[in-house]
């Protein structure tokens, strides 16, 4: 039984996008692949209004956590932890053999610029890593304000952002954020199948990579960049079928425009938040709610597992709380191609099942 996905990812992929993967394969060294891949890079830059170098790597977005640890952190990173995925990033950087220190705050709260500046004033850190949209808690960290603060006071520090569950829906413009690397996965707000990791890097980040030894192979962002400069291709065999889908989806996103796509996600988030406040409570700190996933407190103490079983009969799926928040919260994903009308339908079913 197929269920429409209103979870924090993978998100729903429309049939016309899925069909792009049925195109005949081509080699990844002939000119026809170069045309495909450079076209994708240019479209990514156009949609996100950036001149930063862009790349699409065959991998989960988690690869960029390893790239951070292996290619950008020289000695010590300041890792901002306010949920499960920001914690994963910190652990990944540490597993790469780099020293880390964490800003650990209560789940549901947002990281503020002053928290970071207080730590950076010690002069110990060469990199800051933060999660834009903490999928486990539904918290949206203020990455624009943080970037402004970091680059004003500590321009030499690399500013790296996990935007896996936001980019493509929420507004991401690298130069305005003043980030050195920001990355995402295709299975979230880009509304594609899993399998590609998208990243943008500043010139300073690429220069930093030159100074970092033992960058690994698949995690060596400098070699990926160098190969693109030389050949306009990827150094290793890419998922060509998924790149066809990405190319097609980017055309649709550009037709919608970045601003309208952002406004659509904003409208879905605001409507869901209003609904949640009527019947429950929002989990995130007020003013820092995600635009792509709403994490809602289960104040009525009902079974979210049982709710999903009933929703499955109606061909719908939402998400339980993550980790320790299971059954204490539930999450409604409103990312990709969904609209307010779709979210209203889902919430209407929840009202009926739980007799709200």
N, C-alpha and C positions, 0 to 999 in steps of 0.2 A: 504494500500500500504506500503510494508516494505521498509524502507530507511536504507542504510548503514550509520553508524554513524561515522562522522568525527568531533565530538564535544569533549569538554574536559571531557566528562564522563556523563552518562555511555558510554563506548566504545563498539565496536563490539565484540560479543562473537561468536566464530565459532561453527558450529553444533555439532562437535564431543565433544566439551566441554559441551555444553548444555545437550547433551544426558546423561552425567554422572549423572545428577540429577534425571534421571528416574530409577535409581537402587532402589531395595526394601530397605525400611528403616530398620535400626537396632536400638537396644536400645543404650542409651548413657552411660550405666554402665557396660555391659559385656566386656570381654577381646577384642572382635573384634573391638569395638570402640576405645579402648586404642591403639591397633595396628595402626588403621587408624590415630588417632590424633597425636600420638608420631611420626609417620612417617612424617606427615605434618610438625611438628615442626623441625625435623631434616633436612628436605628438605629446609625449609626456612633458617635455619642457614647455610646450605651448599651453597645455591644460593647466599646469602649475605655475605659469608665468615666471619662469626661471631661466637663467643662463647657466646654472650649475650643471655639471656633467651628470647625466642620468644613465642608469644601467638596469637591465632586467635579467636576473640570474635564475637559472633553473634550481630552485630550492624553496624551502619554507622561509618565511621572514626571519625565523630564528637564526638563520645563517649570519645575518648582519650583527647579531649579538657577538658571535665568534669573530666576525670581521672587526668589530670594535676592539675586542680584546687582543686580537693578533696583529692588526694593521694600524690602529690609531693610538691606543694607550701606550705611552712610553714606559712609565713606571707605576703610576698610581691614579686610580679613577675615583671620583666621587659619584656614588650611585644613589639615586633618589628612589626610595622604596616606599610605596603606599598601596601595594597589592601583590597578587601572585606573579604577574608577568614582569613587573619591575624587579621583583625579587629574583626571578629567573635570570634576568639580564645581569644583575650583580653577581650571581653565582657563576654565570658563564664567563664573565670577564675574569673572575678569580681563578676559574679552572684553566684559563689560558696562561696562568703563571704570573698575572699582574696583581699588584696590591690594590685593595679596595678599602674604602670607608663608606659607610652608608648613612644616609639620613632616613631613619625609620620613623614613620608617623602612623597614626591610627588609620586602619583601613576605612575608607569612606571620606577621609580628609584629602585635601589637595596640597601639593608642594607649592610653596610661595617663593618668590625671588629672594627675599631676605634670608630665608633658611639656607639657600645656596651660597649667597654672598658671605654669610657668617663663616662658612667653612672655607671658602676660597681665599679669604684674607690670610689664611695660614701659609699660603704659597706652596702647599704640599701636592697639589693636584694638577695634572696636565690635561685631564678629560672630565667632563660631566656627562653622565648618562641618565636620561629620564624617559618615562613613558608618557606619551601625549594623552592617550586614551586608555586608562587602566580597565581592561575588559572585565576583570573579576569584580570590580566595585562600581563601575559606571562613572568613575571620576574623570573629568577632563582637566588636566593640568594646564595652567596658563603659559603655554610655551612661547608665545610672542613676548610677553612681559619678562619672562625669565631670560630669553635671548638678549633682549635689550639691556638687562641688568648685567649679564655676564660679559658681553662684549664692550660695555662701557668701562667696567672696572677691571676685567681680566681678559683682554682680547686674545691673549696667547693660548688660552684654554680651549680645547676642542669641545664643542657643544653637540652632543649626539642624541637623537630622538627616535624612540620606537613609536611609530605612528601606524602600527600594523592594523589596528581596528578603526582608524579614523580617516587616513588619507584616501582620497577618492570620494569622500562624502563631506567631511569637515574641510574647512579651508586650510590648505597647506601651500604656502608661498615661501620657499626657502630663504630668499634674500630678505624678505620682511621679517621672518622668524630669526634671522641671523644665525642659523644653524650651520654646522660643518658637515653633518651627515644626518639624513632623515630617511627612514625606510618603512616599507609596508609589504603586505602580502596580497596576492590577487584575489583570494577567496573571501575577502571582507567587503569593503565599500566599493571596490572596483566591480563587484558582481561577476566574478569569473571563477572557474574551478581552482582548487589549490594547485600549487606547483611552481609559481614564479614569485620571486622576491624583487621588489622595485626599490631602488635607492637613488638619492641625490647627494652629491658630494661637492664641497667647496674646493677651490684651488688650494686653500690652506690645508685642508684634510689630505689632499693628494700629496702635498709637500711633506706633511707629517709622516705619511706612510713610508716615504723614502728614508726617514730617520729611524724607523722601527725595525729591528732585526727579527729573524725567525717568524716571518709572516705566514708561514704555512704555504699550501698550494691553492686549494679551493678558496681559502680565506685571504689570499693576497690581493687586496683591492688594487694595488699598484700594477700588478701584472695584468689584471682585467682591464684596467684603464689603458695601459700601454698597448695591449693587443687591439683595443678598439681604435686607438689613435692610428695604429699602423695598418690595420686591416678592415676597420669598421664592422667587425664581427666579434663573436665571443670566443675565448680561448679554448673552451671545452664544448662538447656537443650539447646544444640547448634543446628544450622541449619545443620543437618547431610547431607542432599542432596547437599548443597552448598560445604560442606567439601569434598565430593566425587569429585566435580568438581575442587576444589582447588588442591587436591592431584594429579589429572590427569594433570592439567595445570602445576603444578610444575615439573612434570616429563618432560613435553615438554620444559619448560624453562631451566631445567638443561641440556637437550640434546642440546639445542641451545647454551648454556653457557651464563653466566652473561656478559662476555666481548663482545660477538657477539651481544647480545641483546642490550647492551649499544651502540655499534657502529652503529647498525641499526637505533636506535632512533636518534643518532647524525647525521647520514646521512640524515634522513628525515627532521630534524630540519634545517640543513644547506641548503638543497635544497629549502625548503619552504621560508627561509629567503632571499635567492637569488631571488626567484620569486617575493616575496613581495617588495623587493627593486627595482625591474625592473618596477613594475606597481604602487606601492604605497609607503608606508614607514612602517618600523617596529615600534611598540609602545614602547617596552622596551628600556632601556638604552643600548647602544652598549656594547657588551661583556657579557651581563647578560641575554641573551635570553634563554627561556625554551627549553628543549629538547623534550617535550611532547605536548606542545600547543603553536602555534604561534598566537600572538595578533597583528593584522595589522591595521594601521591607514586607515580609509576610506577617503583618501585624494581626491577622485573623487566625494564625496558627493552623491553616489548612494544609493538606498534603499536596505539594507541588508535583510529586511523582504521579499521584492519582489524577491530578489535573491534566498532566501531559498525556496520560493514557486516554482520557476522555477527548482531549483535543485531537489525538491521533485518529480517532473515529471520524473526526471532521476534517481530516487531512491537513492538520496544522501542528507545528512543533515550536515550543518556546524552550527556554533553558532554566534549569534549576540554579540555585546559588552555587558559587564556585568554592570548592574546598570546604573550609570551616563554615562558610555561609550557606551551605546546602540546606534547604528547607527553611532557613532563616530569611532568605531572599529568593526572588525569582527574577529572571532577566528576559526582556523583550528586545530582540534585535530589530532595529529599523534602519537598515543600511542597504545600499545598492540601488535596486530599481523599485523598491516599495514606495507607496504613497500614503498620505494620511488616511485615505479611504480604506486601504488594506489594514492599517493599524487599528482603525475603528472596528473593522470586522473581527479581528483577533480579540480585541478587548471585549467586544460584545459577546463572543463565545465564552470568555472567562466569566463574565457577569452571569450568563445563563447557567453555566456548570456549577459555579460557586454560590449561585442564588444571591447575588449582591444587591 
